[in-house]
Amino acid sequence: MLSIKKQNGTATLNKPLDTVTFETPTVEDGTEMWKLVNNSTLDQNSVYKYILMCEFFADTCVVAKEGDKVVGFVTAFIPPEKQDVVFVWQIGVDSSQRGKGIASKILNELINRDACRDVRFLEATVTPSNKASQSLFKGLARHHDTDCQVYDFFSEDLFPSDEHEEERCFRIGPLK
Ligand SMILES: CC(C)(COP(=O)(O)OP(=O)(O)OC[C@H]1O[C@@H](n2cnc3c(N)ncnc32)[C@H](O)[C@@H]1OP(=O)(O)O)[C@@H](O)C(=O)NCCC(=O)NCCS
């Protein structure tokens, strides 16, 4: 029942993206994911972190590829003490490929994974100025006919630089 309803959610989002595949990453994808982040507004991290995610959390990470080129990805994990949650650490799509539904498909691929069979909620943090990301997560909730709760999470004063906005939590679910 679970997978059928989730697959229905996916089907409503599908647009023709015949040349893009959605795969489980390997450590060889880490550098391309890191490069995509460096060309975006996402927080930058060492390449090591992407290789690490591909090694230990591949089941909850997705790469979107056009040929061999990584055009989008999500890195996510199931928090040890919240087995019904998949927490999205970062999601990004190459600027040349945005607005085609790739991020939506990445999230649907993620929640349909076997690793997410007990997951009922997808959580992510988003800054108030990131309207594209807010639309993405609200859209996910709408397409799955479920709720999107938004609440304060990481306040601005947790970050060392004045330039980092607060991060609000978007909690989507329950996913059926
Ligand atoms: C956020 C991001 C991943 C969205 O990727 P995308 O592939 O363009 O998203 P999609 O095409 O799947 O669109 C998903 C929804 O968001 C909406 N959307 C996408 N870009 C938007 C924008 N710039 N402004 C408003 N809405 C937008 C789409 O219309 C769609 O809505 P719908 O479900 O109602 O149809 C992409 O803009 C990105 O990589 N941004 C930089 C990195 C980033 O901010 N990541 C998120 C950090 S939390």
The ligand as an ORCA input file, in Angstrom:
! r2SCAN-3c Opt
* xyz 0 1
  C      15.818     24.287     -5.151
  C      16.207     23.501     -6.401
  C      16.909     22.218     -5.965
  C      14.943     23.166     -7.218
  O      15.337     22.330     -8.304
  P      14.440     22.196     -9.645
  O      14.835     20.942    -10.333
  O      14.508     23.445    -10.422
  O      12.983     22.041     -9.006
  P      11.691     21.446     -9.764
  O      11.771     21.773    -11.229
  O      11.539     20.013     -9.394
  O      10.508     22.306     -9.135
  C       9.893     21.949     -7.906
  C       8.826     22.964     -7.564
  O       9.458     24.201     -7.190
  C       9.023     25.254     -8.054
  N      10.190     26.096     -8.313
  C      11.379     25.705     -8.833
  N      12.196     26.768     -8.936
  C      11.501     27.839     -8.469
  C      11.815     29.215     -8.301
  N      13.027     29.719     -8.658
  N      10.880     30.027     -7.755
  C       9.669     29.546     -7.380
  N       9.312     28.228     -7.518
  C      10.228     27.406     -8.047
  C       8.540     24.574     -9.300
  O       7.583     25.358     -9.991
  C       7.923     23.307     -8.745
  O       6.657     23.613     -8.205
  P       5.397     22.627     -8.438
  O       5.728     21.357     -7.690
  O       4.287     23.392     -7.829
  O       5.296     22.403     -9.919
  C      17.156     24.332     -7.326
  O      16.573     25.605     -7.550
  C      18.559     24.534     -6.768
  O      19.447     23.686     -6.950
  N      18.772     25.673     -6.076
  C      20.106     25.964     -5.490
  C      20.422     25.051     -4.349
  C      19.380     25.116     -3.250
  O      18.945     26.185     -2.858
  N      19.012     23.928     -2.729
  C      18.039     23.793     -1.662
  C      18.642     24.061     -0.329
  S      17.514     23.632      0.959
*
